[in-house]
Amino acid sequence: MRNFFLALGQFIHALFIEYISRPTTRRINAWVSSLDKWARQETARALADENEAPEVTGKRMLSVIIRSVPYMRPMFIHILAVFGFGFFLSLLFLATGTISSDLWDNKMMVNDKLQPAQAVVLFVDKTYLRSEFLDEQELEEVRELGFEGNKLTIDQRKTIRNRMLMWFFAGDIFGIILAFALSYYPSWIWQNVNHYLRVAMVEKLEYLSLTFHHSNRSGDAIYRIYQDSSMVVNVLDEVVVGPFNDLRELFIAFAFVFAFDPILGIVCILSFIPMAVITAYATPIIRRLAVRNRVTNSNLTSRIQETFAALKVIKANNAESIVVDRFDVDAHKALDAALYVRFGMVALSFIVAIIGGLVIIGLEYLLLTWVLEERETNVPGWAIVFVGFMVWNLASYHSANGRVGQVIGTGRGFVRLWCMLQDLFIGLERAFYFLDVEPKVFDPEVPEQFPDNVQTVAWNDVHFEYENGAKVLHGVDLTAQAGTITAIVGVTGSGKSTLMSLLLRLYDPTSGSVTINDVDIRDFLLDDIRRNHAIAMQKNVLFTGKVTDNVAFGLPDADFDDVKRACEIACADEFITELSDGYDTNLGERGAKLSSGQRQRLTIARAIVRDTPILILDEPTASLDAKTEHRVLENLAEWSKDRVVFLITHRLSTIRNADNIAFLESGKVIESGSHDDLLSVTDGRYRRFVEAEEVGLVDSQVQ
Amino acid sequence: MVRKFIQKRQVDRTSDTTQKDHTIVSGFKAGAQFDDRIDTAPEISHVESLRIVLRGFKWLKYVKVLFATRWAMRTVMIIPGLFLGWFAKIVIDHVILQVPLVADDVNFPPHMHWLLEILEGREPLNIALILLTIYVVGLVLIGTRAGGTGAGLYGGRDAASNAENAVSGNQGGAWTGSEAGGIWGITEWWVSVRLSQRFINRLRTDLFRRLIRAPMTRIDDQAVGDSLYRTLYDTPMVFTNITETVFSPFFIFVGLGLTFYQLWWTYSEASMLIIGLMALMIPITIFTTIAPSKWIRRMTQNQRAAGAATTNTLEETMNNISAVQSLGAMKTEKERFANRSAHAFWRARIAMFPWLGVGIILEIVGWPLGFYLAWHVTNMVIEGQLTVGDFGALFGMYMGLRGSFQGLGRLWLNVQDQAAAARRVFFFMDLVVDDEEHQPGNKLGPIEAGVQLENVGFKYPNGHEALKDINLELRIGEIVAIVGPTGCGKTSLAYLLPSFLKPTSGRVLVDDHDVMQIDLESLRRQTSYIFQEHLLLSESIRSNLSLANPDATEEDMVKALESASCMEFIEELPDGIDTVLGRSGDTLSVGQQQRLSIARGLVRNAKIMVLDEPTAALDPQTENLLVRSLRSEADDRLVVVIAHRLSTIRQADKIVFLDEGEVKEVGSHEELMSHEDGPYREFVNLQSSTQPA
């Protein structure tokens, strides 16, 4: 029998799983993912420029809320705890408040004996109790002690008062501790939520291709990550919980108003119609102003950031006053936008307040006439047990007037909230915009293993053009073998650096492919590719921090010996050891304290310490004097055996060290071969190039 | 289901804002170090913070009218409050309860008397009509029964995201928007927003102006993100500071006076007791807040410094994103940001502790006062001297007044919070800027002769001696090449010419005037410096050029662009000279950026032109063109070139060979080459040996 039930149970369970649980889960999952997709699409239409006034609101608002959920998820339990705790506390305060006000007002001040529970919490004996709670014997005892009837003596009232004050003190302490916890705890929660969103945005930005970054200002990124993302902390409180509470209050207040007289209720509802119409009319305007506010403030941030980043140039050009003027223009735009968006809100709330105020005053007059003619209220008969509101009198006037005020007040509150929400959503949409940008360069679904042994690197008929339509490469074919140095030569702007950027997948070619060991690099993981390349860039970018941190940039595990050896190869060790703190010297903002030759050697060391099979040196020696250059190149030649090395340079002395020279012109490799091979081409481009290098010499000799 | 949904968009939790390796106690301690390399000793004393508060008042002179208007409007709005409160009483007593109104009989304060005379002897409904008409007029004019005016936007849970509201939303101070509604309210609100905006913008502009005129040696130590943070997020606190110290006490006192005046007519004895107890609150509060005010200062300071450090990381990463990506440092940079952001949030959070602590102490200390009042008044009630209603009225009054008096006592504490931010602003304002080291007003005429260096030495603040005893004469009409191994002081020497660096010994003379004795601006206007790093602004090419010379015509620009061989690529750009460059000019190749920088230097048309390795990224042909065009224009100017390329050096009239901060040789190429074993000759030979014959 037992087995039968067991089997039956299993059967039912299986049925349940098969026909109910699984399809439901599937459906829900499908629903959730389509919801998620939809939310992404909605926010993807985010506000890139100030002229775009967002139209559909409900949908977009919902999408933004859905998008915020993942960042709240890790804090879910805590959020629940805070809300649950808050709810519990409000119940607790309601209970203690009712009991203590009864005790304080009715019992102590007006003078009445206590209920049993009240006596217990105040630790007082039965002489304080109301007679109906005492049996015969106890009544007798109380009477003998001289505490007859339902009135307290003066001393008893003072005792109650004193003990209640003790309780108040204890409650106060408890309340303080709660207030402490309840202000710290939510801060922690919401800061974390904001933090997750920020980090997600930064992460996304770090991986977005340079094409995206070129067309966006750094200051805008700062503004979005700082200002726009911070709106996420308000989503739950202001969008979900706040309106919910308001609605509840509105509902209760309405119920009361209708109970007094339907006319009052109807007038209130009617007054909501013009409020809603005007709000609906004003919303797009406010939204547009809010977008403008954020865009102009973001522009101001960019302006300041760019100015400080280019301070030297401003100084050199004596352009301080021009820059201040430009700052002033942007600052005023931002301030005006901030004023106007708020003015929109203030003006709307002015109109709504007038409507609401007229309704309140008008109804007050109506109520007063009712009171004077002692009209009957609409309160049902059974309510007489609780309140004496059957006819209009002082109390019912007070009560009804208060409720009308509450209804209108809540209505106005909604309008205000609505306005602020417009800004909140616009902020969040701007934040999510970054997360939604489809990366132009992305990891393959099924990545190939990056080869341990790089044999060849090749560009096959590579074309490339920038977003703005500038065509840089028109069919480059180039192959480089391990153990060789390939020099890329060509006039400024011929696409040399772009060629290398494609190898690093900072961009992807418009057509054609870049391959490593004949595998398209689009099949490798981005991290793998960049981990296997080292580059010394033309712009000697250093970061604020110590020498070692700069050399081991992006390599948290590099040990000091490696760093030192790399610096020795790059001839940087010699000047580093002369710095005040050697390798621990702080370099100042972007390495500003070093000369350009020193910076250049550090960037070379940074490439070397990465110890990768592919090394790219983009104008590595432009700022070095001949002697140092010579030494650096010798060291490099020794170090770079078995590696694929690319050299972009103008210097003949450097070029001559290369095994293979590729001469780039108008986006194509038009000549390639060794130095001697290329020189032997009569009228060759490379030959002309070399001759040009010597013109300077010839010129001055002529003089 | 939820888990599935979430898994797809997993949030990075590697660093929560909880600082695991920090204790809360460590947050209270001084000496936290962030990115600051200049502003490193942020502890301030009470006296200093007082001085900071007073200092903010200076900026009020730019907003005098707005300030006075705002104050007057707010003060006027106290008056309606004196009347409107009594309206409700009239409605209840003389309309609803239909008590006949006799002006001399009823218990109203004297200022109500004129109205009572109007209402005297009227029908109840008639009285109601008059009062309600006043309400309606008041509703439109001053927002009677509609509340005040104000508009704030949401902020986040850190200082930066609340700054915008502090500027334009009048948030944070006691002076939020307008207490009135209606037309008056909107007007007053407008004035108040404009007031805070103007004040803060003026302060921002002043700070900005000083920051961009920082001496070259300090620019190296000044983090961009930090400057940004100070300009945008620290400045608003100076204004909050003023409202806290001026308006809050003023209106608290006015409010108190008026309440007291009205109380006097009802509970004269008890009101004395209440006021007395309230007054006790002030010294108690001040006493309890002495110690925490130090912590609040320190922690606000740290909170803001940590915020600035986060901004630094973010700014640096974003501005150098190509370096970050090509070095594969995305992950480490993200983690660096995450750690700093987490730390900043933690700092912002623990800065709540002293406030909460003060709140607790005040609550406990203030308790005996409330206890005594409750005890005293209930005694009177129990003994039948006062009614139950009286207790309610008195205690309600006590609670209302308590807030105001606590506010007065906490004034100093509130100020600390803002003083910490204001200090960050004023600190940078106080640093000496470039032109203050010179003699402003002592203008230099057009340079005619040239520059002379007399025994010039330069030592960096860290003790590194970059230049030693330099004697040189550079004349207008010359092309001078500064040559030498890397790190020998070439740039330092060139920096002396536009007075980017001031000699630590010896003198730099321009037309026989010591540069330290002349107006810096008049010198800089005649110099042009082209840097090794080519910093372009992300604006149009035209606007980049007009930065250097606002008076330049299109023709001048094209000429400069041609000389620097820019036109060939500019012609290919979609909008030509009006093309807007991407982030720091990144849409151009480095060589193109450099050429543009050179064009910018040329368009300045300055008497002294310094090119600091202009040719590093130029191919030889372009460079030859450039040097040739410089040659042709060099007649009435001094061109100083720092160069490695022989072809450039050879074209100079004078070559200065520098090594280890000393001038080893000066002369033309031929002269110097004739020195057997001369360092220049050795240098040239080395260069030539690696170059084709």
Contacts between the chains, C-beta under 8 A, distances in Angstrom:
chain1	res1	chain2	res2	distance
A	25	B	1	6.2
A	28	B	1	4.8
A	29	B	1	6.3
A	29	B	4	5.5
A	29	B	5	7.7
A	32	B	1	6.5
A	32	B	4	7.0
A	32	B	5	4.4
A	33	B	5	7.3
A	33	B	8	7.4
A	36	B	5	6.6
A	36	B	8	7.0
A	36	B	9	7.6
A	69	B	6	7.9
A	70	B	6	5.8
A	70	B	9	4.4
A	70	B	10	7.7
A	70	B	11	5.5
A	71	B	11	5.7
A	73	B	6	5.1
A	73	B	11	6.5
A	74	B	11	5.8
A	74	B	13	5.5
A	105	B	388	6.8
A	108	B	378	7.1
A	108	B	382	7.7
A	109	B	378	6.9
A	109	B	381	5.4
A	109	B	382	7.5
A	109	B	388	4.8
A	109	B	391	6.5
A	110	B	388	6.0
A	154	B	382	5.6
A	154	B	383	6.9
A	157	B	382	4.9
A	158	B	378	7.9
A	158	B	379	7.2
A	158	B	382	6.4
A	161	B	374	7.8
A	161	B	375	7.3
A	161	B	378	5.2
A	161	B	382	7.5
A	162	B	375	7.8
A	165	B	371	5.8
A	165	B	374	6.4
A	165	B	375	6.9
A	169	B	367	6.3
A	169	B	371	7.5
A	172	B	363	6.3
A	172	B	364	7.9
A	172	B	367	6.5
A	173	B	364	7.4
A	176	B	359	7.0
A	176	B	360	4.9
A	176	B	363	5.3
A	176	B	364	7.7
A	177	B	360	8.0
A	179	B	356	7.6
A	179	B	359	7.2
A	180	B	356	4.9
A	180	B	359	7.8
A	180	B	360	6.9
A	183	B	352	6.5
A	183	B	356	6.6
A	184	B	349	6.9
A	184	B	352	6.1
A	184	B	356	7.1
A	187	B	157	5.8
A	187	B	348	7.9
A	187	B	349	5.2
A	187	B	352	6.6
A	188	B	17	6.8
A	188	B	18	7.2
A	188	B	349	6.1
A	190	B	157	5.1
A	191	B	17	4.9
A	191	B	157	4.9
A	191	B	158	7.3
A	191	B	345	4.1
A	191	B	348	7.0
A	191	B	349	6.2
A	192	B	16	5.6
A	192	B	17	5.1
A	192	B	18	8.0
A	192	B	345	7.6
A	194	B	156	5.9
A	194	B	157	6.2
A	194	B	158	7.6
A	194	B	345	7.5
A	195	B	15	7.8
A	195	B	16	7.3
A	195	B	17	5.2
A	195	B	338	7.6
A	195	B	341	5.7
A	195	B	342	6.0
A	195	B	345	5.8
A	196	B	11	4.6
A	196	B	12	6.6
A	196	B	13	7.0
A	198	B	337	7.8
A	198	B	341	5.6
A	199	B	12	5.3
A	199	B	15	7.5
A	199	B	334	6.8
A	199	B	337	6.9
A	199	B	338	4.6
A	199	B	341	6.7
A	200	B	11	6.6
A	200	B	12	6.3
A	202	B	314	6.9
A	202	B	317	7.4
A	202	B	334	5.5
A	202	B	337	4.9
A	202	B	338	7.5
A	203	B	12	6.6
A	203	B	330	7.7
A	203	B	334	4.8
A	205	B	317	8.0
A	205	B	318	7.0
A	205	B	321	7.6
A	206	B	317	7.0
A	206	B	321	7.4
A	206	B	324	6.5
A	206	B	325	7.3
A	206	B	330	3.9
A	206	B	331	7.9
A	206	B	333	6.1
A	206	B	334	5.4
A	207	B	330	5.9
A	210	B	321	6.8
A	210	B	322	5.6
A	210	B	325	6.8
A	210	B	586	7.5
A	213	B	318	7.7
A	213	B	321	4.8
A	213	B	322	7.5
A	213	B	582	7.8
A	213	B	583	6.1
A	213	B	586	7.4
A	214	B	582	3.7
A	214	B	583	6.0
A	214	B	586	5.3
A	214	B	587	5.0
A	215	B	582	5.9
A	216	B	583	6.9
A	217	B	538	5.9
A	217	B	583	6.2
A	218	B	315	6.3
A	218	B	318	4.0
A	218	B	319	4.8
A	218	B	583	6.0
A	221	B	314	7.3
A	221	B	318	4.8
A	222	B	225	7.9
A	222	B	228	7.4
A	222	B	311	6.7
A	222	B	314	5.7
A	222	B	315	6.1
A	222	B	318	6.8
A	225	B	314	6.3
A	226	B	160	5.1
A	226	B	161	6.3
A	226	B	311	7.5
A	226	B	314	7.9
A	227	B	156	7.7
A	227	B	160	7.1
A	227	B	161	5.4
A	227	B	164	6.9
A	229	B	156	7.8
A	230	B	155	6.8
A	230	B	156	2.5
A	230	B	157	7.0
A	230	B	158	6.8
A	230	B	160	7.8
A	230	B	161	3.6
A	231	B	154	6.1
A	231	B	156	6.9
A	233	B	156	5.4
A	233	B	157	5.3
A	234	B	154	4.6
A	234	B	156	7.9
A	238	B	154	6.6
A	290	B	153	7.8
A	297	B	164	6.3
A	300	B	232	7.6
A	301	B	228	7.0
A	301	B	232	6.6
A	302	B	538	7.8
A	304	B	208	7.1
A	304	B	227	7.5
A	304	B	228	5.2
A	304	B	231	5.5
A	304	B	232	6.6
A	305	B	224	6.2
A	305	B	225	8.0
A	305	B	228	5.5
A	305	B	315	6.0
A	305	B	319	7.6
A	306	B	537	5.6
A	306	B	538	6.1
A	306	B	584	7.5
A	307	B	208	7.7
A	307	B	212	6.3
A	308	B	211	7.0
A	308	B	212	7.7
A	308	B	222	7.6
A	308	B	224	4.3
A	308	B	227	4.7
A	308	B	228	6.4
A	309	B	224	5.1
A	309	B	315	7.8
A	309	B	319	5.9
A	309	B	535	7.1
A	309	B	584	6.9
A	310	B	535	4.1
A	310	B	536	7.5
A	310	B	537	5.9
A	310	B	584	7.4
A	311	B	212	6.1
A	311	B	214	7.4
A	311	B	219	5.2
A	311	B	222	7.8
A	312	B	216	7.3
A	312	B	219	6.5
A	312	B	531	5.9
A	312	B	533	7.5
A	312	B	535	6.5
A	313	B	531	6.8
A	313	B	535	4.6
A	313	B	536	8.0
A	313	B	537	7.9
A	313	B	547	7.7
A	313	B	597	7.8
A	313	B	600	7.8
A	314	B	212	5.8
A	314	B	547	7.5
A	315	B	212	7.7
A	315	B	213	7.7
A	315	B	216	6.8
A	315	B	219	7.7
A	315	B	434	7.6
A	315	B	500	6.8
A	315	B	524	7.7
A	316	B	498	6.6
A	316	B	500	7.7
A	316	B	527	7.8
A	316	B	528	7.0
A	316	B	529	3.8
A	316	B	530	7.7
A	316	B	531	6.8
A	316	B	601	7.9
A	317	B	528	7.2
A	317	B	547	5.8
A	317	B	548	4.2
A	317	B	549	7.8
A	317	B	600	7.2
A	317	B	604	6.4
A	318	B	521	6.6
A	318	B	524	4.0
A	318	B	525	5.3
A	318	B	527	7.9
A	319	B	547	4.8
A	319	B	548	6.7
A	320	B	209	7.1
A	320	B	212	5.4
A	320	B	213	5.7
A	322	B	546	7.8
A	322	B	547	5.7
A	322	B	550	6.1
A	323	B	212	6.0
A	323	B	547	7.6
A	324	B	205	6.6
A	324	B	208	6.6
A	324	B	209	5.4
A	324	B	212	7.4
A	327	B	205	6.8
A	327	B	208	5.6
A	328	B	205	6.4
A	331	B	201	5.4
A	331	B	204	6.7
A	331	B	205	7.1
A	332	B	201	7.5
A	335	B	167	7.2
A	335	B	168	6.7
A	335	B	197	4.6
A	335	B	201	6.0
A	338	B	164	6.5
A	338	B	167	6.7
A	338	B	168	3.7
A	338	B	169	8.0
A	338	B	193	8.0
A	338	B	197	7.3
A	339	B	168	6.0
A	339	B	190	7.7
A	339	B	193	5.5
A	339	B	194	7.1
A	339	B	197	6.8
A	341	B	153	7.6
A	342	B	151	3.8
A	342	B	152	7.8
A	342	B	153	7.6
A	342	B	168	6.3
A	342	B	169	6.6
A	342	B	193	6.7
A	343	B	151	7.7
A	343	B	190	7.2
A	345	B	151	4.2
A	346	B	149	5.7
A	346	B	150	7.5
A	346	B	151	4.9
A	346	B	186	5.9
A	346	B	189	5.9
A	347	B	186	7.2
A	349	B	149	7.6
A	349	B	151	7.5
A	350	B	143	8.0
A	350	B	149	7.3
A	350	B	181	7.2
A	350	B	182	7.2
A	350	B	185	7.6
A	350	B	186	5.9
A	353	B	139	7.7
A	353	B	143	6.3
A	353	B	146	3.9
A	353	B	147	7.1
A	353	B	181	5.7
A	353	B	182	7.8
A	354	B	139	6.4
A	354	B	140	6.5
A	354	B	146	7.3
A	354	B	182	7.8
A	356	B	146	6.8
A	357	B	135	7.9
A	357	B	136	7.9
A	357	B	139	4.2
A	357	B	143	7.6
A	357	B	144	7.4
A	357	B	145	5.3
A	357	B	146	4.5
A	358	B	136	6.9
A	358	B	139	7.0
A	360	B	145	6.0
A	361	B	132	5.4
A	361	B	135	4.9
A	361	B	136	5.7
A	361	B	139	6.9
A	361	B	145	6.7
A	364	B	132	6.5
A	365	B	128	6.3
A	365	B	129	7.2
A	365	B	132	5.3
A	368	B	91	7.3
A	368	B	95	5.7
A	368	B	96	7.0
A	368	B	124	7.8
A	368	B	125	6.9
A	368	B	128	4.7
A	369	B	125	6.5
A	371	B	95	7.8
A	371	B	96	5.3
A	372	B	95	7.6
A	372	B	96	7.9
A	372	B	98	7.6
A	372	B	124	6.0
A	372	B	125	6.1
A	393	B	96	7.6
A	394	B	92	6.5
A	394	B	96	5.1
A	394	B	97	6.6
A	397	B	96	6.0
A	419	B	151	7.6
A	420	B	152	7.5
A	420	B	153	6.2
A	420	B	154	6.0
A	423	B	153	4.8
A	423	B	154	6.9
A	424	B	153	7.7
A	424	B	154	5.2
A	427	B	154	7.9
A	466	B	587	6.6
A	468	B	573	8.0
A	468	B	574	6.1
A	468	B	587	6.8
A	469	B	574	6.4
A	470	B	572	6.9
A	470	B	573	7.1
A	470	B	574	7.9
A	470	B	587	7.7
A	490	B	619	7.6
A	491	B	619	4.9
A	491	B	621	6.8
A	491	B	622	7.0
A	492	B	565	7.8
A	492	B	589	6.6
A	492	B	591	3.1
A	492	B	592	6.2
A	492	B	594	7.9
A	492	B	595	6.8
A	492	B	617	6.9
A	492	B	618	6.1
A	492	B	619	5.6
A	492	B	622	5.9
A	493	B	568	8.0
A	493	B	569	5.1
A	493	B	588	7.8
A	493	B	589	5.0
A	493	B	591	6.0
A	493	B	592	5.1
A	495	B	589	7.8
A	496	B	589	7.8
A	497	B	589	5.7
A	497	B	590	6.5
A	498	B	589	7.4
A	501	B	322	7.9
A	501	B	326	7.5
A	504	B	325	7.4
A	504	B	326	5.0
A	506	B	322	6.6
A	506	B	325	5.7
A	506	B	326	6.1
A	527	B	328	6.7
A	527	B	330	8.0
A	527	B	331	7.6
A	530	B	325	7.2
A	530	B	326	7.0
A	530	B	327	7.3
A	530	B	328	3.1
A	531	B	328	5.4
A	533	B	326	7.5
A	533	B	328	7.5
A	534	B	327	7.9
A	535	B	326	4.9
A	535	B	327	6.8
A	537	B	322	7.6
A	537	B	323	6.2
A	537	B	326	6.7
A	538	B	590	4.4
A	538	B	617	6.3
A	539	B	322	7.9
A	539	B	323	7.4
A	539	B	533	7.3
A	539	B	590	5.8
A	540	B	533	7.8
A	541	B	320	4.9
A	541	B	322	8.0
A	541	B	323	3.9
A	543	B	316	6.0
A	543	B	320	7.2
A	544	B	35	6.9
A	544	B	223	6.4
A	544	B	312	6.9
A	544	B	316	6.3
A	553	B	327	5.7
A	553	B	329	5.6
A	553	B	332	7.8
A	554	B	324	7.6
A	554	B	327	4.7
A	554	B	328	5.4
A	554	B	329	2.9
A	554	B	331	7.9
A	554	B	332	5.2
A	554	B	333	7.6
A	555	B	332	7.9
A	556	B	332	5.6
A	575	B	487	5.7
A	580	B	462	5.4
A	580	B	463	7.2
A	580	B	464	7.5
A	586	B	37	6.9
A	588	B	37	7.1
A	588	B	220	4.0
A	588	B	221	5.4
A	589	B	219	7.2
A	589	B	220	5.9
A	589	B	221	6.6
A	589	B	222	6.1
A	589	B	223	5.5
A	589	B	224	6.8
A	590	B	316	7.3
A	590	B	320	7.8
A	592	B	219	6.8
A	592	B	220	3.8
A	593	B	220	5.2
A	595	B	486	6.1
A	595	B	487	5.0
A	595	B	490	7.7
A	595	B	491	5.8
A	596	B	486	7.8
A	596	B	491	7.5
A	596	B	532	4.2
A	596	B	533	7.5
A	596	B	612	7.9
A	596	B	613	6.4
A	596	B	616	7.6
A	597	B	486	2.7
A	597	B	487	6.0
A	598	B	486	6.4
A	598	B	487	5.6
A	601	B	486	7.7
A	606	B	327	7.1
A	610	B	327	7.7
A	618	B	590	7.9
A	619	B	590	7.5
A	619	B	616	6.9
A	619	B	617	5.9
A	622	B	613	7.6
A	622	B	616	3.5
A	622	B	617	6.0
A	622	B	644	8.0
A	623	B	486	6.9
A	623	B	532	6.6
A	623	B	613	5.8
A	623	B	616	5.3
A	623	B	644	7.5
A	624	B	486	5.7
A	624	B	644	7.2
A	625	B	484	7.2
A	625	B	485	4.6
A	625	B	486	5.4
A	625	B	644	5.5
A	625	B	683	7.5
A	626	B	644	6.8
A	626	B	683	6.9
A	626	B	686	4.9
A	626	B	687	4.1
A	626	B	690	6.4
A	627	B	485	6.2
A	627	B	683	7.5
A	627	B	686	5.5
A	628	B	485	6.5
A	628	B	486	5.6
A	629	B	690	7.9
A	630	B	686	7.0
A	630	B	690	6.1
A	650	B	617	7.7
A	650	B	618	6.9
A	650	B	619	4.7
A	650	B	620	6.4
A	652	B	690	7.9
A	652	B	691	5.5
A	652	B	692	6.3
A	653	B	687	7.5
A	653	B	690	3.6
A	653	B	691	5.6
A	656	B	690	7.4
A	656	B	692	7.5
A	689	B	619	7.4
A	689	B	620	7.3
A	689	B	621	7.4
A	690	B	692	6.6
A	692	B	619	7.8
A	692	B	620	4.8
A	692	B	621	4.4
A	692	B	624	6.7
A	693	B	620	4.1
A	693	B	647	6.9
A	693	B	691	7.6
A	694	B	647	7.6
A	694	B	691	7.9
A	694	B	692	7.2
A	695	B	620	7.3
A	695	B	621	8.0
A	695	B	624	5.5
A	695	B	647	6.9
A	696	B	620	7.0
A	696	B	623	7.6
A	696	B	624	5.7
A	696	B	627	7.5
A	696	B	645	7.2
A	696	B	646	6.7
A	696	B	647	1.9
A	696	B	648	6.5
A	696	B	650	6.2
A	696	B	651	7.0
A	697	B	646	6.6
A	697	B	647	5.8
A	697	B	650	6.7
A	699	B	624	7.5
A	699	B	647	7.5
A	699	B	650	7.5
A	699	B	651	6.8
A	700	B	647	7.5
A	700	B	650	3.4
A	700	B	651	5.7
A	700	B	669	6.4
